[in-house]
Amino acid sequence: MSETESSTITEAMLLNDGIAEALERAGLWRRAATRWLLIFDRVETDRARERIALRREACLRMASSTAGSEGGEKCHKRLRMLLATK
């Protein structure tokens, strides 16, 4: 396998980050946005960075649109459920 193919596979794996996606499913938008930022720092191509930036921006939009709509206990319950599945 060439270095280019290896890099492509690695970036594909980073673009489908299981942790960030699980945080999104749990409605933990700010945490997901933070995770996407960590992934952003790890990729090497502009195309991958653009895709991750868009995904992170969507998370931040969701966070701002749902701010205050859930109580803190509900968020903590979702996080506990998420961690229990790992």
C-alpha positions as protocol buffer text, in pm:
chain_id: "A"
residue {
  index: 1
  type: MET
  ca { x: 0 y: 0 z: 0 }
}
residue {
  index: 2
  type: SER
  ca { x: 143 y: 337 z: -96 }
}
residue {
  index: 3
  type: GLU
  ca { x: 175 y: 632 z: 140 }
}
residue {
  index: 4
  type: THR
  ca { x: -98 y: 818 z: -52 }
}
residue {
  index: 5
  type: GLU
  ca { x: -342 y: 527 z: -16 }
}
residue {
  index: 6
  type: SER
  ca { x: -261 y: 499 z: 354 }
}
residue {
  index: 7
  type: SER
  ca { x: -319 y: 872 z: 401 }
}
residue {
  index: 8
  type: THR
  ca { x: -652 y: 849 z: 218 }
}
residue {
  index: 9
  type: ILE
  ca { x: -768 y: 560 z: 436 }
}
residue {
  index: 10
  type: THR
  ca { x: -666 y: 743 z: 751 }
}
residue {
  index: 11
  type: GLU
  ca { x: -851 y: 1059 z: 646 }
}
residue {
  index: 12
  type: ALA
  ca { x: -1161 y: 859 z: 558 }
}
residue {
  index: 13
  type: MET
  ca { x: -1154 y: 710 z: 906 }
}
residue {
  index: 14
  type: LEU
  ca { x: -1116 y: 1054 z: 1063 }
}
residue {
  index: 15
  type: LEU
  ca { x: -1402 y: 1196 z: 857 }
}
residue {
  index: 16
  type: ASN
  ca { x: -1627 y: 929 z: 1008 }
}
residue {
  index: 17
  type: ASP
  ca { x: -1526 y: 971 z: 1372 }
}
residue {
  index: 18
  type: GLY
  ca { x: -1737 y: 743 z: 1590 }
}
residue {
  index: 19
  type: ILE
  ca { x: -1700 y: 953 z: 1903 }
}
residue {
  index: 20
  type: ALA
  ca { x: -1807 y: 1278 z: 1737 }
}
residue {
  index: 21
  type: GLU
  ca { x: -2099 y: 1104 z: 1568 }
}
residue {
  index: 22
  type: ALA
  ca { x: -2210 y: 946 z: 1897 }
}
residue {
  index: 23
  type: LEU
  ca { x: -2200 y: 1286 z: 2064 }
}
residue {
  index: 24
  type: GLU
  ca { x: -2414 y: 1426 z: 1782 }
}
residue {
  index: 25
  type: ARG
  ca { x: -2667 y: 1144 z: 1821 }
}
residue {
  index: 26
  type: ALA
  ca { x: -2683 y: 1219 z: 2193 }
}
residue {
  index: 27
  type: GLY
  ca { x: -2751 y: 1586 z: 2119 }
}
residue {
  index: 28
  type: LEU
  ca { x: -2425 y: 1696 z: 2280 }
}
residue {
  index: 29
  type: TRP
  ca { x: -2356 y: 1948 z: 2007 }
}
residue {
  index: 30
  type: ARG
  ca { x: -2081 y: 2155 z: 2172 }
}
residue {
  index: 31
  type: ARG
  ca { x: -1888 y: 1845 z: 2273 }
}
residue {
  index: 32
  type: ALA
  ca { x: -1924 y: 1710 z: 1920 }
}
residue {
  index: 33
  type: ALA
  ca { x: -1799 y: 2042 z: 1780 }
}
residue {
  index: 34
  type: THR
  ca { x: -1496 y: 2021 z: 2007 }
}
residue {
  index: 35
  type: ARG
  ca { x: -1426 y: 1666 z: 1892 }
}
residue {
  index: 36
  type: TRP
  ca { x: -1452 y: 1772 z: 1526 }
}
residue {
  index: 37
  type: LEU
  ca { x: -1197 y: 2045 z: 1599 }
}
residue {
  index: 38
  type: LEU
  ca { x: -953 y: 1783 z: 1728 }
}
residue {
  index: 39
  type: ILE
  ca { x: -1007 y: 1581 z: 1411 }
}
residue {
  index: 40
  type: PHE
  ca { x: -959 y: 1898 z: 1202 }
}
residue {
  index: 41
  type: ASP
  ca { x: -608 y: 1932 z: 1346 }
}
residue {
  index: 42
  type: ARG
  ca { x: -519 y: 1575 z: 1246 }
}
residue {
  index: 43
  type: VAL
  ca { x: -614 y: 1578 z: 877 }
}
residue {
  index: 44
  type: GLU
  ca { x: -372 y: 1697 z: 613 }
}
residue {
  index: 45
  type: THR
  ca { x: -576 y: 1792 z: 307 }
}
residue {
  index: 46
  type: ASP
  ca { x: -776 y: 2108 z: 253 }
}
residue {
  index: 47
  type: ARG
  ca { x: -1070 y: 1907 z: 124 }
}
residue {
  index: 48
  type: ALA
  ca { x: -1090 y: 1703 z: 445 }
}
residue {
  index: 49
  type: ARG
  ca { x: -1054 y: 2017 z: 657 }
}
residue {
  index: 50
  type: GLU
  ca { x: -1336 y: 2182 z: 466 }
}
residue {
  index: 51
  type: ARG
  ca { x: -1569 y: 1886 z: 524 }
}
residue {
  index: 52
  type: ILE
  ca { x: -1486 y: 1874 z: 894 }
}
residue {
  index: 53
  type: ALA
  ca { x: -1527 y: 2251 z: 931 }
}
residue {
  index: 54
  type: LEU
  ca { x: -1875 y: 2227 z: 779 }
}
residue {
  index: 55
  type: ARG
  ca { x: -1968 y: 1943 z: 1013 }
}
residue {
  index: 56
  type: ARG
  ca { x: -1839 y: 2139 z: 1313 }
}
residue {
  index: 57
  type: GLU
  ca { x: -2027 y: 2450 z: 1202 }
}
residue {
  index: 58
  type: ALA
  ca { x: -2348 y: 2246 z: 1181 }
}
residue {
  index: 59
  type: CYS
  ca { x: -2292 y: 2124 z: 1538 }
}
residue {
  index: 60
  type: LEU
  ca { x: -2241 y: 2479 z: 1661 }
}
residue {
  index: 61
  type: ARG
  ca { x: -2559 y: 2591 z: 1483 }
}
residue {
  index: 62
  type: MET
  ca { x: -2753 y: 2310 z: 1648 }
}
residue {
  index: 63
  type: ALA
  ca { x: -2604 y: 2403 z: 1986 }
}
residue {
  index: 64
  type: SER
  ca { x: -2713 y: 2764 z: 1951 }
}
residue {
  index: 65
  type: SER
  ca { x: -3062 y: 2671 z: 1831 }
}
residue {
  index: 66
  type: THR
  ca { x: -3119 y: 2428 z: 2118 }
}
residue {
  index: 67
  type: ALA
  ca { x: -2956 y: 2636 z: 2391 }
}
residue {
  index: 68
  type: GLY
  ca { x: -3175 y: 2640 z: 2695 }
}
residue {
  index: 69
  type: SER
  ca { x: -3422 y: 2390 z: 2554 }
}
residue {
  index: 70
  type: GLU
  ca { x: -3297 y: 2104 z: 2771 }
}
residue {
  index: 71
  type: GLY
  ca { x: -3231 y: 2094 z: 3140 }
}
residue {
  index: 72
  type: GLY
  ca { x: -2888 y: 1999 z: 3265 }
}
residue {
  index: 73
  type: GLU
  ca { x: -3013 y: 1669 z: 3408 }
}
residue {
  index: 74
  type: LYS
  ca { x: -3136 y: 1553 z: 3068 }
}
residue {
  index: 75
  type: CYS
  ca { x: -2794 y: 1622 z: 2913 }
}
residue {
  index: 76
  type: HIS
  ca { x: -2620 y: 1435 z: 3194 }
}
residue {
  index: 77
  type: LYS
  ca { x: -2856 y: 1140 z: 3147 }
}
residue {
  index: 78
  type: ARG
  ca { x: -2774 y: 1126 z: 2775 }
}
residue {
  index: 79
  type: LEU
  ca { x: -2402 y: 1137 z: 2848 }
}
residue {
  index: 80
  type: ARG
  ca { x: -2428 y: 856 z: 3104 }
}
residue {
  index: 81
  type: MET
  ca { x: -2618 y: 645 z: 2849 }
}
residue {
  index: 82
  type: LEU
  ca { x: -2354 y: 720 z: 2586 }
}
residue {
  index: 83
  type: LEU
  ca { x: -2068 y: 623 z: 2815 }
}
residue {
  index: 84
  type: ALA
  ca { x: -2244 y: 303 z: 2923 }
}
residue {
  index: 85
  type: THR
  ca { x: -2248 y: 180 z: 2562 }
}
residue {
  index: 86
  type: LYS
  ca { x: -1869 y: 215 z: 2522 }
}
